[in-house]
Amino acid sequence: MISVKVLGPGCSKCRTLEAKVRNIVSSNNIQADITKVEDINEMMSFGIMMTPGLVINEQVKSYGIVPKDEQILNWLKES
């Protein structure tokens, strides 16, 4: 199972990214455990300075942007 973490305090971009990831995982039948991380200390442990952040299998894939659906899907398939 793929571990996915969406890092962010709950801003609109953070909610958008979380919804995108959940939709992509569901529509592509990907087995993933999706966690929303709002704790600032946990977010800082990944070394990101801007939210939202996307972490797949403990690797930071993006931060500060909402990636395109195709990019998120590619990252999930690589994992």
C-alpha positions in Angstrom: 0.0 0.0 0.0 1.2 3.5 -0.9 1.5 6.0 1.9 0.3 9.5 0.9 0.5 12.6 3.1 -1.0 15.9 2.2 0.8 18.6 4.3 -1.0 21.8 5.1 -3.0 23.7 7.7 -6.3 23.7 5.9 -6.0 26.5 3.3 -7.9 26.3 0.1 -4.9 24.9 -1.9 -4.4 22.2 0.8 -8.1 21.2 0.6 -7.9 21.2 -3.2 -4.8 18.9 -3.2 -6.3 16.5 -0.7 -9.5 16.2 -2.8 -7.5 15.7 -6.0 -5.4 13.0 -4.5 -8.4 11.2 -3.1 -10.2 11.4 -6.4 -7.2 10.1 -8.4 -6.6 7.2 -6.0 -10.3 6.3 -6.1 -10.8 6.6 -9.9 -7.6 4.6 -10.6 -8.1 1.8 -8.0 -4.8 2.6 -6.3 -4.3 1.1 -2.9 -3.2 4.1 -0.8 -3.4 5.3 2.8 -4.0 9.0 2.6 -3.3 11.2 5.6 -3.9 14.9 6.1 -1.0 16.4 8.2 -1.8 19.7 9.9 0.7 19.6 12.7 3.4 22.3 11.9 6.2 20.3 13.6 5.4 17.2 11.4 5.3 19.4 8.3 8.6 21.0 9.2 10.2 17.5 9.6 9.8 17.1 5.8 11.7 20.3 5.2 9.0 22.1 3.3 8.7 25.9 3.6 5.4 26.3 1.7 2.1 24.4 1.7 0.5 22.4 0.4 3.0 19.6 0.4 2.6 16.2 -1.1 4.6 13.3 0.3 4.4 9.8 -1.2 6.1 6.9 0.6 8.0 9.4 2.8 9.4 11.3 -0.2 8.5 14.9 -0.8 7.1 15.2 -4.3 5.9 18.8 -4.3 5.3 21.8 -2.1 3.8 25.3 -2.6 1.7 24.2 -5.6 -1.2 22.0 -6.5 0.3 19.6 -9.2 -1.6 18.6 -12.3 -3.6 15.4 -12.0 -1.3 13.6 -14.6 1.7 14.4 -12.5 0.1 13.1 -9.3 -0.9 9.9 -11.0 2.6 9.4 -12.4 4.1 9.8 -8.9 1.6 7.3 -7.5 2.3 4.7 -10.2 6.0 5.1 -9.7 5.6 4.2 -6.0 
